Amino acid sequence: MNWHASRTSFMETRMPGGIVGTCQGRVKRWGGFTLVELLIVIAILSLLLSLLMPTLSKSRELTRRALCASRQNQIVTTITTYAAENRQLFPVTIRDDKNEHCTFLPKDLYYTLRDDYGTGREYLECPNKTDWFRIEGAGARVGYYVLFGHTTPWGDPNPWDSPKGLGETRRLPMTTDVIEKGTVTPNYTSSSHGQMGPVHGPFATPLEPEVIGSQGGITSYTDGSVSWRDQEELLERRAIKGGTIHGYW
Protein backbone atom coordinates (compact mmCIF):
# COMPACT_ATOMS: atom_id res chain seq x y z
CA MET A 1 0.00 0.00 0.00
CA ASN A 2 1.22 3.48 -0.83
CA TRP A 3 1.09 5.15 2.56
CA HIS A 4 1.84 8.60 1.13
CA ALA A 5 -1.13 8.47 -1.27
CA SER A 6 -3.52 7.12 1.32
CA ARG A 7 -5.82 9.34 3.46
CA THR A 8 -4.70 7.37 6.47
CA SER A 9 -1.50 7.59 8.44
CA PHE A 10 0.57 5.01 10.27
CA MET A 11 1.04 5.39 13.99
CA GLU A 12 3.32 3.44 16.26
CA THR A 13 1.95 2.36 19.59
CA ARG A 14 4.33 1.00 22.14
CA MET A 15 2.93 -2.04 23.89
CA PRO A 16 4.56 -4.28 26.49
CA GLY A 17 5.38 -6.91 23.83
CA GLY A 18 6.72 -4.55 21.21
CA ILE A 19 5.54 -2.02 18.64
CA VAL A 20 2.15 -2.42 17.06
CA GLY A 21 1.29 -0.35 13.99
CA THR A 22 -2.20 1.12 13.59
CA CYS A 23 -3.88 3.16 10.91
CA GLN A 24 -5.76 6.29 11.87
CA GLY A 25 -7.95 8.46 9.65
CA ARG A 26 -7.21 12.15 9.42
CA VAL A 27 -9.58 14.32 11.47
CA LYS A 28 -10.20 17.89 10.44
CA ARG A 29 -9.96 20.19 13.49
CA TRP A 30 -11.36 23.73 13.68
CA GLY A 31 -9.01 26.19 15.28
CA GLY A 32 -11.85 28.51 16.51
CA PHE A 33 -14.95 30.46 15.51
CA THR A 34 -15.16 32.37 12.28
CA LEU A 35 -15.64 36.14 12.43
CA VAL A 36 -19.29 35.80 11.42
CA GLU A 37 -19.94 33.27 14.17
CA LEU A 38 -18.31 35.53 16.76
CA LEU A 39 -20.42 38.49 15.66
CA ILE A 40 -23.58 36.40 15.95
CA VAL A 41 -22.66 35.30 19.49
CA ILE A 42 -21.89 38.89 20.51
CA ALA A 43 -25.19 40.10 19.07
CA ILE A 44 -27.13 37.43 20.96
CA LEU A 45 -25.36 38.24 24.24
CA SER A 46 -25.99 41.96 23.76
CA LEU A 47 -29.67 41.31 23.17
CA LEU A 48 -29.93 39.15 26.29
CA LEU A 49 -28.17 41.80 28.39
CA SER A 50 -30.46 44.53 27.09
CA LEU A 51 -33.46 42.44 28.12
CA LEU A 52 -32.09 41.49 31.53
CA MET A 53 -30.59 44.80 32.69
CA PRO A 54 -33.91 46.61 33.39
CA THR A 55 -35.13 43.63 35.39
CA LEU A 56 -31.89 43.44 37.36
CA SER A 57 -31.94 47.20 38.01
CA LYS A 58 -35.53 47.08 39.25
CA SER A 59 -34.70 44.15 41.51
CA ARG A 60 -31.70 46.00 42.92
CA GLU A 61 -33.86 49.08 43.56
CA LEU A 62 -36.43 47.01 45.47
CA THR A 63 -33.62 45.62 47.62
CA ARG A 64 -32.40 49.15 48.36
CA ARG A 65 -35.90 50.25 49.31
CA ALA A 66 -36.11 47.42 51.83
CA LEU A 67 -32.74 48.46 53.27
CA CYS A 68 -33.88 52.09 53.32
CA ALA A 69 -36.96 51.15 55.35
CA SER A 70 -34.79 49.19 57.78
CA ARG A 71 -32.47 52.17 58.29
CA GLN A 72 -35.33 54.56 58.98
CA ASN A 73 -36.78 52.08 61.45
CA GLN A 74 -33.40 52.05 63.21
CA ILE A 75 -33.45 55.86 63.44
CA VAL A 76 -36.90 55.86 65.04
CA THR A 77 -35.83 53.17 67.52
CA THR A 78 -32.76 55.21 68.43
CA ILE A 79 -34.66 58.48 68.86
CA THR A 80 -37.31 56.74 70.95
CA THR A 81 -34.58 55.34 73.22
CA TYR A 82 -32.97 58.77 73.42
CA ALA A 83 -36.29 60.35 74.45
CA ALA A 84 -36.90 57.70 77.09
CA GLU A 85 -33.59 58.75 78.68
CA ASN A 86 -34.18 62.50 78.26
CA ARG A 87 -37.51 63.50 79.82
CA GLN A 88 -39.55 61.91 77.01
CA LEU A 89 -38.33 64.57 74.55
CA PHE A 90 -36.89 64.09 71.09
CA PRO A 91 -33.58 65.88 70.46
CA VAL A 92 -33.66 69.36 68.93
CA THR A 93 -32.55 69.25 65.28
CA ILE A 94 -31.91 72.95 64.64
CA ARG A 95 -28.65 73.46 62.73
CA ASP A 96 -25.56 74.83 64.43
CA ASP A 97 -26.10 78.15 62.62
CA LYS A 98 -29.63 78.29 64.16
CA ASN A 99 -31.34 77.78 60.80
CA GLU A 100 -33.76 74.89 60.42
CA HIS A 101 -33.18 72.59 57.48
CA CYS A 102 -34.64 69.09 57.43
CA THR A 103 -31.52 67.40 56.04
CA PHE A 104 -29.26 68.62 58.86
CA LEU A 105 -28.51 67.57 62.41
CA PRO A 106 -26.45 69.58 64.90
CA LYS A 107 -22.94 68.14 64.93
CA ASP A 108 -23.08 67.32 68.66
CA LEU A 109 -26.32 65.40 68.15
CA TYR A 110 -24.83 63.44 65.26
CA TYR A 111 -21.83 62.43 67.36
CA THR A 112 -24.12 61.47 70.26
CA LEU A 113 -26.27 59.26 68.04
CA ARG A 114 -23.17 57.68 66.52
CA ASP A 115 -21.07 57.18 69.63
CA ASP A 116 -23.68 56.58 72.35
CA TYR A 117 -26.43 54.85 70.38
CA GLY A 118 -24.60 53.16 67.51
CA THR A 119 -26.57 55.02 64.85
CA GLY A 120 -23.97 56.68 62.65
CA ARG A 121 -23.72 57.53 59.01
CA GLU A 122 -24.49 53.98 57.85
CA TYR A 123 -28.03 54.40 59.23
CA LEU A 124 -28.51 58.09 58.52
CA GLU A 125 -28.52 57.91 54.74
CA CYS A 126 -30.61 56.16 52.13
CA PRO A 127 -28.68 53.52 50.13
CA ASN A 128 -29.45 55.69 47.10
CA LYS A 129 -28.23 58.89 48.79
CA THR A 130 -24.69 57.99 49.82
CA ASP A 131 -23.25 61.12 48.18
CA TRP A 132 -25.37 63.39 50.41
CA PHE A 133 -23.65 63.05 53.78
CA ARG A 134 -21.16 65.67 54.92
CA ILE A 135 -20.15 67.49 58.10
CA GLU A 136 -19.71 71.24 57.80
CA GLY A 137 -19.99 74.38 59.90
CA ALA A 138 -23.81 74.32 59.87
CA GLY A 139 -24.00 70.74 61.07
CA ALA A 140 -24.14 67.19 59.71
CA ARG A 141 -26.11 66.81 56.50
CA VAL A 142 -27.67 63.35 56.42
CA GLY A 143 -29.32 61.34 53.66
CA TYR A 144 -32.89 61.67 55.00
CA TYR A 145 -35.24 64.45 55.98
CA VAL A 146 -35.22 64.60 59.78
CA LEU A 147 -38.70 65.83 60.72
CA PHE A 148 -38.62 65.62 64.53
CA GLY A 149 -37.29 68.31 66.85
CA HIS A 150 -38.19 71.39 64.76
CA THR A 151 -40.12 74.53 65.74
CA THR A 152 -42.97 74.02 63.31
CA PRO A 153 -45.52 74.63 61.88
CA TRP A 154 -43.82 76.25 58.92
CA GLY A 155 -45.54 78.18 56.16
CA ASP A 156 -46.80 77.33 52.69
CA PRO A 157 -47.12 75.07 50.92
CA ASN A 158 -48.91 72.58 53.17
CA PRO A 159 -47.78 73.49 56.71
CA TRP A 160 -46.58 70.57 58.82
CA ASP A 161 -45.97 69.78 62.49
CA SER A 162 -42.76 68.34 63.87
CA PRO A 163 -43.07 65.67 66.61
CA LYS A 164 -41.43 66.79 69.85
CA GLY A 165 -41.52 63.73 72.10
CA LEU A 166 -43.02 60.43 73.20
CA GLY A 167 -46.19 62.13 74.41
CA GLU A 168 -47.30 62.85 70.82
CA THR A 169 -50.66 61.19 70.24
CA ARG A 170 -50.87 61.93 66.52
CA ARG A 171 -49.21 59.74 63.89
CA LEU A 172 -46.61 62.18 62.60
CA PRO A 173 -43.66 61.57 60.25
CA MET A 174 -40.27 61.20 61.93
CA THR A 175 -38.01 60.72 58.91
CA THR A 176 -38.53 60.46 55.17
CA ASP A 177 -36.62 60.06 51.93
CA VAL A 178 -35.14 63.16 50.34
CA ILE A 179 -37.33 64.22 47.43
CA GLU A 180 -36.24 67.79 46.98
CA LYS A 181 -36.99 70.65 44.62
CA GLY A 182 -34.81 73.73 44.72
CA THR A 183 -31.55 72.22 45.99
CA VAL A 184 -29.07 75.09 45.78
CA THR A 185 -25.66 75.17 44.11
CA PRO A 186 -26.87 74.13 41.63
CA ASN A 187 -30.64 74.51 41.73
CA TYR A 188 -32.33 71.26 40.67
CA THR A 189 -34.79 68.51 41.68
CA SER A 190 -33.75 65.09 42.95
CA SER A 191 -35.36 61.96 44.34
CA SER A 192 -33.88 58.94 46.10
CA HIS A 193 -36.19 56.47 44.38
CA GLY A 194 -36.93 56.30 40.69
CA GLN A 195 -37.90 53.11 38.93
CA MET A 196 -34.32 51.84 38.83
CA GLY A 197 -32.57 54.04 41.41
CA PRO A 198 -32.00 57.70 42.28
CA VAL A 199 -33.01 60.34 39.75
CA HIS A 200 -32.44 64.06 39.31
CA GLY A 201 -33.41 66.69 36.81
CA PRO A 202 -31.27 69.11 34.83
CA PHE A 203 -29.25 71.67 36.75
CA ALA A 204 -30.71 75.15 37.15
CA THR A 205 -34.16 73.74 36.29
CA PRO A 206 -36.21 72.74 39.38
CA LEU A 207 -38.85 70.47 37.82
CA GLU A 208 -41.63 68.61 39.60
CA PRO A 209 -40.56 65.19 40.95
CA GLU A 210 -43.01 63.34 38.70
CA VAL A 211 -41.34 64.87 35.66
CA ILE A 212 -37.90 63.51 36.56
CA GLY A 213 -39.27 60.02 37.28
CA SER A 214 -39.62 60.01 41.07
CA GLN A 215 -41.76 57.08 42.16
CA GLY A 216 -42.18 58.06 45.80
CA GLY A 217 -40.44 57.55 49.11
CA ILE A 218 -40.32 55.79 52.46
CA THR A 219 -41.46 57.51 55.65
CA SER A 220 -41.17 56.50 59.31
CA TYR A 221 -43.74 57.58 61.91
CA THR A 222 -44.06 58.25 65.63
CA ASP A 223 -45.96 54.98 66.13
CA GLY A 224 -42.91 53.03 64.94
CA SER A 225 -44.29 52.14 61.53
CA VAL A 226 -42.43 52.58 58.26
CA SER A 227 -44.20 52.66 54.91
CA TRP A 228 -43.74 53.37 51.22
CA ARG A 229 -45.87 56.08 49.62
CA ASP A 230 -46.22 56.73 45.90
CA GLN A 231 -45.22 60.12 44.57
CA GLU A 232 -48.81 61.19 43.85
CA GLU A 233 -49.65 60.68 47.54
CA LEU A 234 -46.95 63.07 48.75
CA LEU A 235 -47.48 66.74 49.52
CA GLU A 236 -45.06 69.52 48.70
CA ARG A 237 -43.76 71.13 51.89
CA ARG A 238 -41.13 73.63 52.96
CA ALA A 239 -37.94 71.76 53.88
CA ILE A 240 -35.98 74.75 55.17
CA LYS A 241 -37.48 77.39 57.40
CA GLY A 242 -35.53 80.32 56.01
CA GLY A 243 -35.35 79.38 52.32
CA THR A 244 -37.15 78.13 49.25
CA ILE A 245 -36.12 74.46 49.25
CA HIS A 246 -39.18 72.20 49.13
CA GLY A 247 -39.51 68.54 50.01
CA TYR A 248 -42.27 65.96 49.50
CA TRP A 249 -43.74 63.71 52.19
N, C-alpha and C positions, 0 to 999 in steps of 0.2 A: 504494500500500500504506500502511496506517495503521501507521506505525512505533511509535507509543505503545501500540497494542493487541497488537502482535506480541511473541512470546517471544524475539525476536532483537533485537540492537542494532546500530547502525551505527557503524563505526569508521573513522577516517581514517588511512591509511597514506601517509606521504610517500615518494614514489619519485623517482628522478632526473628523470623526465619530468613530474611533477606529483603530484596527489593522487588516489589510487585508493580508492574506498569498498569496504568488505567488510562482510559480515554475520557475526556471531559469536553462537553460542548461549550462553545463560547457564549457568554452571557453579556448582553449589552446593558451597561450600567449608565444611569443618568447622573450627571454630576450635580444637578440642582434644578431649581425652577427656571423656566424661561421668563423673560421680562414681562410678557403678557400675563403669565400666570401670577407673577408677583403683584402686578397692578390690580388684578382681579381680587386677590386676597386683601390687599390694602383697602380697596374700595368697599369690600364687604365689612371689614373691621371698622372702617370709618362710619358706615351706615349703622352698624350695631351700637357704636359708641354714641352717635347722635340720638339714637332712640333711648338709650339707657341713662344718659347724663341727666335729663330733666327728672326722671324718676329717682335717681340717686340723690340729686340735690334736694328734692322735696322731702325725701326720707331723712336726710341730714338735718334739714330745717325743723322737722317735727321732733327729732331728738334734742335739738338745741332749745326748742320751746319747753320740753319737759324739764330740761336742766334749768332753764330760766325760772320756771315755776318753783322748782326745788330751792333755788337760791333766794327767791323772794320769801318763801316760807321760812327759811332760816333767818332772814332779817327780822321778820315779825316775831319769831320765837325769841331772838336776842333782845329786841326792844321790849318785849313783854317781861322778860327776866330783869332787864335793867329797871323798868318801872316798878316791879315788885320790890326792888332793893332801894328805890329812891322815891318814897312817899307816893307811890302809885302814878307817878308822872313820867311821860315820855321825855326824852332829852330835847332841849331846844336845838333847832337846826338852822338858826340864823347864821349867815356867813361871818367870817372874822372881820370883814369890813362893814358889818351891820346891815348889809343888804340881804334880801331874802330871795333866793334862787333855788328852785326845787332840785337841781342836780348837784348841789353843794352841801357838804357837812362842814362844821367847824373842825379845824385840824385836831384840836384836843379830843373832840368826840370821836373822830375817826380812829385815833390812836387808842382810845379807851375801848372801843368796840373790837379793835384788832387784838390788843394785848390782853385785855381782861376777859373778853367774851369769845375770843376765837373767831370773830367775824370780820375778816380783813378784806382786802381787795378781791380775792377769789369769789367772795359772796356778794360783793357790792357792785357787780357789773354783769350785765346780760352777756351770754356767750357771743352774741352778735354785736356787742358794743365794747370790745376789749381795747379799742383805740381811744376811748373816752376818758379814762381815768388819768388824773394828774393831781399833784399837790402844788398849790401856788399860794401867794400871799392872801387871797380871799378865802382859802380853805381847800378842802379835798373835793374835787369834782368826781362823782361816782357815775356808774353806768345805768342808774335808775333815777326816776323822779322820787325824791323823798318827800312825802306829803304830810308827815306828822311833825309836830313841834313848831309850826309856823303861827304867825299872828294874823290869821285870816278872820273874816272873809275878805278876799280881794275883789277888785272890780271886774267889769266886763272883759270878755264875754263869759257868761255862765259862772257867777261867783261860786266859790267852794269853801268848805270848812275843813280845817286841819284838826285831826284828833290830837288831844292833849294828854290823855292818860287812860288808865284802865277803867275809870269810872264812866267812860263814854258808852252810852246805851244805843247810839245809832251805829249802823253798819257803814263805816266810812273807810275810804281807801287809805292804806298806809304807804304802799309803794306801787309804782307802775312802770312799765316800759317807757323809754324815751321815744315819743313821737313828737317831733318838734318842728315848728315853723318859725322862721325868723332867727335861726342861729346866727350869731354875728361872727364876722371875720372868718370866712365870708358869710353873707346872708343867704341861707338856703333852707330847704326842708329835708328832714331825714326821718327814717323809721327803722326800728330794730328788726321788724319782721315783715318782709315781703313774702312772696310765694316760695322763693328759694333762698332767702337770707335777707340781710339788711339792704335797704334801698335809700337813695337820696336823689334829690332833684338837681338841676343845674345851679351852679353858683350864681349869686346875685339875683336869683329868681325864686322867691318863696312861694311855691305852689301848694295847693291843698294835698294832704297825704294820699287821698284816693288817686290823684293824678300820677303820683310817682310810684304807685303800686303797693302802698301800705295795706296789709291785710288786717291789722289790728294789734292788740297787745295784751299782756298778762298783768293783772292787778291783784295785789294782796289787800286784805281787809282786817279791820279791828277784831272781827270774830274769829280770826285765824284761817279763814278760807282764802284760797287762791284760785282765780279763774281767768280763762281766756275770753276776750270780748272782741267781736268783729269791728272793723273800722267804722262802719255805719252806726254802730251803737255808741261810739265815743263822742264826747262833747269837747268843743274847743274851749280852753281855759287859759288864763294868764299863768305862766310858769315862772315869772320873775316879778316881784312886787314893783320895782322901780324901772321897768323896761317894757319892751314890746314883744318879747319872746313868748310864744304860745305853745302849750302842750295839749295833748288829747288823752282824756281818760274818763 
